[in-house]
Amino acid sequence: MTSPIMSKIDHQPQTLRDIVQERMREAIISGQFAPGERLVERPLCDQLGVSRTVVRETIRYLEAEGLVEILPGKGPIVAQLTWADARQIYDIRQMLETAAATACAQNITPQLAEQLKAALLELQEAVGAGVPTPMLRATTEFYRIIFDGAGHNVAWEIAQRLNGRISRLRAVTLSTAERQKPGPAHMQDICEAIVSGDAKAARTAIDRHLSDAKETAERLLNEK
């Protein structure tokens, strides 16, 4: 007997837990919850209109992402963002993103080029609006297209596990006036290099972007 053929589910519906995770993640990344701030269950339940079970599951999930710490005798707090951790994240990004940008440039097609340019335009519009959450989402989508175009799906899975902490760093560095060059301008350089099929230029653009962001993060985090 052959197995019945079932149609593929294109878009899985979000569960309540998914929605709560997304909202709490965004609140931490955007700075609504400050580093070191306690995450008290009852107020969170009241604010979100959900049970303690959902809040506890969400806190455990965000702990696995590195956004929350559980301290003995104190409970969950928003994880501190330290330069020691940030430096490691930038080193990992350097390896993953330079390889992805290089391969994406080598694999460039007209369709992929249009996708990347559209993602860049969305990013620029989000930055222009000055709203952090759409800006961070647009940045993540820009990189997703690069990793997808490179065929680096496993590397993207690794990057996604760090995405919460990467987004916190982006919120600190992407639009600050203290950078040598604005983050969106770096993204445009990356896009242009990849779209032109110049793998060496794509690698250089990523290196410059991350070096600038890393120096900015070091300065800002060490000032705290």
VOGU-3710 file (C-alpha; in Angstrom, 3 decimals, decimal comma):
1> mtspimskid> 0,000/0,000/0,000  1,359/3,397/-0,935  1,339/6,226/1,555  -1,299/8,930/0,969  0,017/12,096/-0,674  -0,553/15,184/1,448  -0,231/18,775/0,304  2,605/20,790/1,798  1,806/23,444/4,386  3,315/26,640/3,009
11> hqpqtlrdiv> 2,857/28,830/6,086  2,599/27,314/9,530  0,299/29,295/11,841  1,987/31,020/14,755  1,222/29,537/18,136  0,554/31,693/21,178  4,010/30,795/22,472  5,595/31,940/19,184  3,834/35,302/19,425  4,887/35,816/23,053
21> qermreaiis> 8,479/34,846/22,236  8,569/37,326/19,369  7,181/40,180/21,467  9,494/39,583/24,410  12,483/39,151/22,102  11,690/42,441/20,392  11,237/44,177/23,769  14,704/43,039/24,868  16,403/43,834/21,557  14,815/47,292/21,326
31> gqfapgerlv> 15,828/48,123/24,898  12,333/48,233/26,432  13,768/45,797/28,966  17,174/47,036/30,078  20,194/44,751/30,549  20,100/43,338/34,082  16,381/44,090/34,524  14,375/41,378/36,295  11,677/39,601/34,308  8,873/39,136/36,824
41> erplcdqlgv> 6,241/36,613/35,805  3,058/38,236/37,120  3,496/41,632/35,403  4,501/39,868/32,171  1,388/37,683/32,343  -0,786/40,765/32,892  0,865/42,757/30,081  0,669/39,930/27,549  -2,593/38,359/28,708  -1,145/34,858/28,891
51> srtvvretir> -0,575/32,193/31,534  2,519/31,753/33,671  3,240/28,518/31,814  3,593/30,399/28,511  5,781/33,083/30,120  8,028/30,463/31,739  8,401/28,566/28,463  9,251/31,831/26,708  11,869/32,750/29,309  13,513/29,335/28,930
61> yleaeglvei> 13,554/29,763/25,141  15,077/33,234/25,373  17,657/31,905/27,831  18,723/29,390/25,162  19,117/32,329/22,731  21,380/34,132/25,196  18,937/37,002/25,778  17,990/35,985/29,316  20,027/34,792/32,300  18,676/32,873/35,288
71> lpgkgpivaq> 20,406/34,024/38,477  20,244/31,954/41,687  18,042/33,683/44,238  17,033/36,396/41,768  15,380/34,595/38,891  15,394/35,600/35,224  16,987/38,863/34,140  17,783/40,400/30,771  21,287/39,209/29,885  24,068/41,764/30,059
81> ltwadarqiy> 25,612/42,647/26,709  29,383/42,560/27,279  32,238/43,326/24,929  33,781/39,902/25,651  30,673/38,185/24,264  30,249/40,714/21,444  33,805/40,165/20,225  33,166/36,426/19,865  29,924/37,067/17,997  31,684/39,392/15,539
91> dirqmletaa> 34,433/36,806/14,994  31,815/34,156/14,186  29,974/36,558/11,883  33,241/37,345/10,108  33,727/33,698/9,191  30,140/32,971/8,211  29,274/36,190/6,380  32,443/36,591/4,338  32,080/33,028/3,069  28,380/33,557/2,303
101> atacaqnitp> 28,902/36,873/0,491  31,735/35,414/-1,585  29,678/32,385/-2,635  26,562/34,484/-3,251  28,507/36,759/-5,631  29,810/33,701/-7,466  26,258/32,294/-7,740  24,550/35,559/-8,702  21,597/35,414/-11,112  19,265/38,169/-12,288
111> qlaeqlkaal> 16,515/36,868/-9,992  18,817/36,737/-6,961  20,110/40,223/-7,746  16,549/41,597/-7,793  15,754/39,909/-4,468  18,818/41,388/-2,833  18,187/44,885/-4,219  14,569/44,722/-3,026  15,733/43,688/0,447  18,202/46,577/0,507
121> lelqeavgag> 15,453/49,031/-0,461  13,222/47,703/2,329  16,116/48,091/4,769  16,777/51,670/3,666  13,094/52,554/4,039  12,986/51,014/7,527  16,076/52,961/8,578  14,547/56,141/7,160  11,411/55,568/9,235  13,560/55,249/12,346
131> vptpmlratt> 11,625/52,288/13,771  14,003/49,682/15,254  11,975/46,473/14,849  11,292/46,751/11,071  14,893/47,853/10,576  16,249/44,760/12,329  13,851/42,456/10,497  14,833/43,962/7,159  18,523/43,500/8,002  17,947/39,858/8,908
141> efyriifdga> 16,084/39,312/5,609  18,933/40,966/3,662  21,391/38,473/5,150  19,000/35,541/4,720  18,960/36,181/0,973  22,770/36,269/0,900  23,109/32,969/2,778  20,346/31,394/0,660  22,002/32,597/-2,535  25,285/31,133/-1,330
151> ghnvaweiaq> 23,645/27,784/-0,583  24,948/28,042/2,992  21,840/26,740/4,755  23,733/25,141/7,651  25,700/28,348/8,246  22,412/30,278/8,267  21,042/27,914/10,932  24,094/28,692/13,066  23,642/32,427/12,484  19,975/32,154/13,443
161> rlngrisrlr> 20,883/30,642/16,806  22,842/33,820/17,499  20,254/36,083/15,904  18,883/37,482/19,164  22,304/38,626/20,332  23,282/39,767/16,829  20,126/41,883/16,678  20,924/43,451/20,051  24,322/44,468/18,739  22,776/45,772/15,524
171> avtlstaerq> 20,357/47,879/17,568  23,386/49,418/19,276  25,567/49,960/16,200  23,543/50,066/12,971  22,235/53,627/13,075  24,590/55,305/15,541  26,270/58,479/14,338  29,553/57,328/15,892  30,352/54,892/13,095  32,968/55,653/10,463
181> kpgpahmqdi> 30,306/54,909/7,853  26,545/54,418/8,371  25,408/50,791/8,510  22,990/51,129/5,550  25,818/52,540/3,403  27,869/49,432/4,187  24,871/47,284/3,212  24,654/49,098/-0,112  28,347/48,376/-0,770  27,757/44,705/0,024
191> ceaivsgdak> 24,725/44,564/-2,265  26,489/46,263/-5,173  29,511/43,973/-4,913  27,402/40,812/-4,834  25,067/41,941/-7,628  28,091/42,725/-9,822  29,354/39,185/-9,266  32,628/40,448/-7,769  33,399/37,904/-5,044  36,541/39,691/-3,867
201> aartaidrhl> 34,717/43,025/-3,536  31,875/41,312/-1,689  34,308/39,848/0,831  36,003/43,228/1,259  32,647/44,985/1,768  31,663/42,509/4,491  35,071/42,863/6,164  34,787/46,657/6,229  31,237/46,573/7,528  32,017/44,175/10,366
211> sdaketaerl> 35,276/45,920/11,287  33,418/49,227/11,573  30,570/47,667/13,585  33,024/45,806/15,834  35,023/48,944/16,629  31,812/50,853/17,356  30,458/48,101/19,619  33,731/47,916/21,529  33,699/51,648/22,159  30,036/51,826/23,157
221> lnek> 29,996/48,715/25,335  33,194/49,630/27,153  31,733/53,047/27,971  28,958/51,421/30,013
//
